[in-house]
Every structure is written in C-alpha cells, then in structure tokens.
Amino acid sequence: MNNIQWVKIYSTNQIQQPEIIKSIFDDANIPCTSIDKKDSSYIFGEIEIYVPEENVAAAINLLKEHEIA
C-alpha cells in the first residue's frame, strides 16, 4: 500500500489561490491536494494545500518563485 506522507505547505482564505497553486504544481509534476476548511454559510476559514513529503522543498521554491509564499 502507498503510504504517502502529505505535508501542509500553504493555506489561504482566497478561493482562487489554490487553483493557481495547483496549476503551478501540475506544470512541475508535483502532486498536490487541497482541503477546503471554509464554512459554507459564513465564508470564513482556510483552504489548505498539501504535497507529498518528498516534494516539500521543490513546492516551496516554486511558491517563492511565483511570489506566492
């Protein structure tokens, strides 16, 4: 069984930001996933971005290159 250790590298309350980040990571072949922890009724909370542990450094570097981190 595949035991990937996912690490949270970014969180935001902006709805469009995770899609931009996913696109950047997809172009770099870095798998990622997001967890939407926003409350749908009151629209507060965060959306968190996770990458596999072995991709953390590359993902953070990409965020810095794109002036997101």
MOMOCOR-V420175 format. One record per residue. N is the residue number from 1. SS is DSSP state (a for helix, b for strand, c for the rest). PSI is psi in degrees with one decimal (NA if undefined). Layout:
BEGIN
N & SS & PSI
N & SS & PSI
END
This chain:
BEGIN
1 & c & 144.8
2 & c & 113.5
3 & c & 74.3
4 & c & 131.3
5 & c & 108.3
6 & b & 138.6
7 & b & 130.8
8 & b & 125.9
9 & b & -11.3
10 & b & 146.5
11 & b & 149.8
12 & b & 159.5
13 & c & 4.0
14 & c & 124.2
15 & c & -37.5
16 & c & -23.2
17 & a & -45.0
18 & a & -35.3
19 & a & -36.6
20 & a & -45.8
21 & a & -43.9
22 & a & -39.2
23 & a & -42.2
24 & a & -46.2
25 & a & -37.3
26 & a & -42.8
27 & a & -30.2
28 & c & 6.5
29 & c & 37.8
30 & c & 116.7
31 & c & 144.9
32 & b & 162.7
33 & b & 160.1
34 & b & 153.3
35 & b & 119.7
36 & b & 109.3
37 & c & 20.9
38 & c & 140.4
39 & c & 122.8
40 & c & -24.1
41 & c & -40.8
42 & c & -4.3
43 & c & 51.9
44 & c & 161.4
45 & c & -173.8
46 & c & 157.4
47 & b & 124.9
48 & b & 140.7
49 & b & 131.9
50 & b & 143.6
51 & b & 158.5
52 & b & 148.1
53 & a & -40.0
54 & a & -10.1
55 & a & 4.6
56 & a & -50.3
57 & a & -45.5
58 & a & -40.0
59 & a & -43.8
60 & a & -40.7
61 & a & -41.8
62 & a & -41.3
63 & a & -41.6
64 & a & -42.3
65 & a & -35.6
66 & c & 10.4
67 & c & 41.7
68 & c & -35.0
69 & c & NA
END
